[in-house]
Amino acid sequence: MPVLPGAEPFLFDAGAEAPATIVMSHGFTGSPQTVRAWGEAVHAAGYTVIGPRLPGHGTRWQDMAATRWQDWYGEVERALDEALGRGRPVVGMGISMGATLMLRLAQERGADLSGLVVVNPSLFSQKVAVNYLLPVISRLARSAPGIASDIAKPGITELAYDRIPLAALRSLTELWRLTRSRLGNITVPLRVYRSAQDHVVEPANSRMLLAGVSSEDVAEHVMQHSYHVMTLDNDAPELFAGSVAFVGELLGAAPAGPGGGAEPGR
């Protein structure tokens, strides 16, 4: 199927002299449109940004139904290899399941990453339907209502599926279990941006992440004016500026952009 207009992967190339390369991932049932503005903002600060389209995303939900977490992870790992080929430090950034994939990268290939910025990362669900009914429901139905466009800012729409392929959701729960079991393997500098009100990923996900990682350089930022899709919401400018500042800190440069650097986390 053709890729939906706006859902295309992106490469914002800052040239051979760019001091770092960013790998940036969208989330479950979403598309690169979810993180494109984030990528543009980071690129405007002088960094190369690679934004892959995860397999099965950005076309129709039926395509995603045939994919599994290994397919999505394989694509972000491919993007990481592409970034490393540029010979500069690499920083991972992602939202929701895209954040989960970045955490998995940090577990498997932490030596290749200089740091991570994750937005409303998902590690589990507290919903009864996901925890107890999904194995049964997924045998009776192929899809369920979607989770797209959880955005507080009026008039903004996320380019994502209006249906959740349940076979893919079951695979996501496997990725959650695996990632949760190895949080202690994450040692890279980490910034967590969490929405105070999120109708998709519960706050307990971020609490589990912060309690489980072994990273010494960690900070959490709680955003008060956005829902789940922070990258398209009211707090996006603060997220973008904080991401740029964090990369500057990792490179030993002065914090860039409004908002400065992140405060020490623990």
DRENDRENLUM-515332 format. One record per residue (C-alpha): residue in one letter; y, z negated, x negated. Coordinates in pm, whole numbers, plus 50000, padded with zeros to 5 digits. Layout:
% DRENDRENLUM-515332
AYZX/...
//
This chain:
% DRENDRENLUM-515332
M500005000050000/P503555006749878/V505584977149757/L508164965050008/P511764973349915/G513134943549724/A509694930149631/E509424949449306/P508774931148978/F511734929548743/L512554930148375/F516084920048283/D516194929847917/A518874912847706/G517914932647397/A516294925047065/E518814897746985/A518124877247298/P517414841747175/A514614835347426/T512454852447688/I511894837448033/V508774843048244/M509634836248609/S507174834648901/H507574835749277/G505324816349511/F502484819349760/T502934848450008/G506384855049858/S507674881949624/P509964886249322/Q512884887349568/T512544849549594/V513464844949227/R515474876549153/A518894859449179/W517614831648953/G516494857648703/E519824875548721/A521704843248652/V519554834648350/H519864870248222/A523654868548257/A523544839648008/G521974862447748/Y518224858447799/T515524883847875/V513734876148202/I510344889348314/G509554885348685/P506054897748773/R504814905649123/L501664885349179/P498624905749291/G498414909949668/H502054900549719/G504984921749830/T502954946550037/R501024932550336/W499144900250386/Q495824918650419/D496144928850054/M496644892849951/A493534882650144/A491404900249882/T493004881749589/R492334847449440/W494144823049213/Q492554838448904/D494284871348991/W497694854549026/Y497234834248709/G496114865148521/E499384882348605/V501594854148480/E499454851948166/R499964889348115/A503724883748151/L503514855647896/D501804878747648/E504504904847708/A507164878547647/L505504866347327/G505474901947203/R509254900447183/G508994874646907/R511284848747065/P510684814247220/V509314816547574/V510244794047867/G508364794448197/M510074790648533/G508594791548882/I508884780149241/S506174764849462/M502834781049369/G504724799849098/A505504765648954/T501824756448979/L500904787548783/M503414778048516/L501924743248494/R498504759148452/L499914780648171/A501224749248004/Q497744733948026/E495984764247884/R498614778147647/G501144750847589/A501594761047226/D503044794247347/L505684778047569/S508894760647462/G509464744747803/L509154747248181/V511494746448480/V509644741548809/V511074741549161/N509254723349443/P505904725749262/S502754723849471/L499664704149369/F498204694749706/S498974693450077/Q499104663350303/K498484685150611/V495294677050800/A494624713850871/V494644722350500/N492604692450384/Y489974690450654/L490004720750882/L490594749750644/P486924755550549/V486074759450918/I489194777751030/S488944803150749/R485524813550880/L486894819051229/A490234835551155/R491654856750875/S495214843850885/A497594817251015/P501354816451079/G503464820350765/I505634795850572/A508434819150461/S512204813450473/D512314775450472/I516024777850386/A518914755850498/K521614781750424/P522364802450737/G521654839650737/I519334840250435/T515814854450463/E513014853150212/L511024885250164/A507564870950225/Y504624874750459/D504764861950815/R501034854250795/I499004833150551/P495654848450451/L493324818950481/A490854830350215/A493724830949968/L494874796750084/R491414782650015/S491664796849665/L495064780549622/T493504746749699/E491064753149413/L493994760049179/W495604727649296/R492474707249218/L492104722448874/T495784717848786/R495854681948914/S492844672948704/R494574683048380/L498184672148423/G497864650448114/N497404681747904/I500994692247974/T503204682147682/V506054707647689/P509634697547784/L509844698448162/R512564700148428/V511584694748791/Y513924705149071/R512934690949409/S514494694949751/A515074662249933/Q514014679750254/D511164704250215/H509074716250511/V506434733350296/V505684711149993/E505804673450032/P507834652649781/A504664634849673/N503724666449480/S506594661649236/R505884624449209/M502284632049113/L503424657448857/L505944634148693/A503424605848681/G500674627448534/V502194648548257/S502254637647892/S505584654447817/E508134631447656/D511154652547754/V511084651748135/A513744650548404/E513764654048781/H516704666948984/V516674660549358/M518724686249551/Q520244674549878/H521374707150038/S518344730050023/Y514934733050182/H511844747050010/V513224780549888/M515924765049668/T516374797249472/L517964813249781/D519574782049922/N522724761049890/D521724744249563/A520844776749386/P524004776949168/E523214742149036/L519594751948972/F520674783348788/A523224765148571/G520774737148493/S518094762148393/V520464779748154/A521584746448009/F517984735447956/V517084767047766/G520144761647550/E519014726147475/L515554738347381/L517074763047137/G519334736546990/A522484751547137/A525234734047325/P524554731447701/A525814762547878/G527354767248219/P528654742448474/G526604711148521/G525734707248151/G522274695848052/A519684675348234/E519794638048203/P516924620448026/G514054615448264/R512034587548110/
//
